[in-house]
Amino acid sequence: MLDVDIAFRYPNGPGVECRWQHPIDESRVTVLLGSSGSGKTTVLRCLAGLERPQRGHIRFGDVVWFDAHSGVNLSPDLRDVGVLFQDYALFPHLTVERNLAFAAHGLPRIDSTRRVAELLEVFRLRGLETRFPRELSGGQQQRVALARAVFRRPKLLLLDEPLSALDRATGDEVRDELHTLIHSLRIPAYIVSHDRADALTLADVTVLLDEGRIIQQGTTLQVFEAPATPAAAKLVGVDTVLVGRIASVENGLARVVVGGQEITAGAPAEAGHETALCIRAEDVTIALHDAADVSASNRWPAVVRSANIEGPFVRVGLDCGFRLSALVTRDTWRRLALKPGDRAWAMVKATTIRALPR
Amino acid sequence: MDWGAVGLTLKLAALTTLTLAVIGLPLAYWLATTRRAWRPIVDAAVAVPLLLPPTVLGFYFLMATGPETFVGRLWARLFDSTIPFSFSGVLLASVLYNLPFAVRPFTSGFAAVDRRLIEAARCLGASAPRTFTAVVLPLSWPAVLTGLVLAFAHTVGEFGVVLMVGGNIPGVSRTIALSIYDDVQALDYAGANEASAVLLMFAVAVLAFTYSLQRKGLPL
């Protein structure tokens, strides 16, 4: 059990106040999702022992990491955590091999050599042993940093914005890789991120942070399907998230069946893998009849469930066998003359669906 | 050339530099990394000798360490000697006076080391001392070397503090700078010129060396 109840405030700065109790399960990945300034990195730093909260406690299993009351505050080197820093913090004066071996202090030399070799293999770093960090690509640097972080087989992994230092394309690629690595490491991990794609791809559990406080937490699907507050909805951002298994992949397009409907989107993975499909409400077209002559490759029969005015727009809740949210102008809504219970069609271009591997 | 004075000067400079390495490095590391509110006060205290006339420092040092003072009596009990007009006294005063010349370059060198590297080392299981020797020092050695060289060179050329605290006793406190003064007083301009030329060349060489270190900047 990771039992956290902390309050921390920077002098004259923002603060965080967080409380949670999570079971420690070796394959569990938790994402702390929040916009910049939400205090998520501060929470991670408190967990690592890099900041000392003013109040509260942190207990990991039966080890007290921090307790304001009794004055216990284990330094980072005694907490048995592996930390991946935002821009990796690789030692610039050490080669890849020696960056890894830095964590080997206190280990017999032979074990250290064996562990270095093992990690070079697992993290696909063979051949880069004698390179310096500045001679590596962003993705390679991240692999070195992660290999270094897990060297001592920590009981908990803490990852601070693992993908933000990379450009979008590399980020997507590395995210996939990270997904595989984290699960193969079998170390519980907490990942701090501002990118909902990280949560959707990597997290079993998502914790939403806003202004230093937890505003919602639960399984990633629960949180994304039903954000509890407007702030949570804003953070979660996408209006509809569907999870399904990829039935087939053809010409780079995946066919996913959800709620009896077939959905076409760019393939994020091979057939047989799970995927999370993100559909923004403004990308959904509502039509009164099916039409084969429109460009949208996704056309689903739907039943109107709800309609709520949002400024100049109307948010329409549709049931297509799955819940789908659509956003249309008030003029359009008037012209369509639909009301709850009516039948209609929902159309979505495959190109606007963001498909993430899971 | 007064070779006794040369030997004494080098001994004083070497011991001053060594002492500053021992107390200055941890002090500078503390200054570079602490977030305590009273850090500026310590910063200022370290820097004071930069602005203070050496005679003022020497005067207060004498006042504080005379045989009737607490420090003086403690010293007498421990070592059976007095601080003023002894080599130990000159060394102590010289360490105090040279503190900023060593600690300020150290501090700026340490402060330039990315803080996250220090945190990363701690999170990888390294103790604070190991973090210092394995990460901080290798990344700031030009600054450390600059501080040590400056302190050494400045001690070699020091005049006022040595004269105030040590008098001008051959073998105890008569350094090259003082011997030049004596030569001039005795109208021995040839002797003064010889020693002065050596000190001048030494100073130029030291500055050229430290500037070349600075141009090189931190490694990597």
Interface residues (C-beta under 8 A of the other chain):
Chain A: A48 G49 L50 S75 P76 D77 V81 G82 V83 F85 D87 A89 F91 P92 H93 F102 A103 H105 G106 F132 R134 R148 A149 F151 R152
Chain B: D114 R116 L117 E119 A120 A121 R122 C123 L124 G125 A126 S127 A128 R130 A134 V135 P138 L139 P219 L220
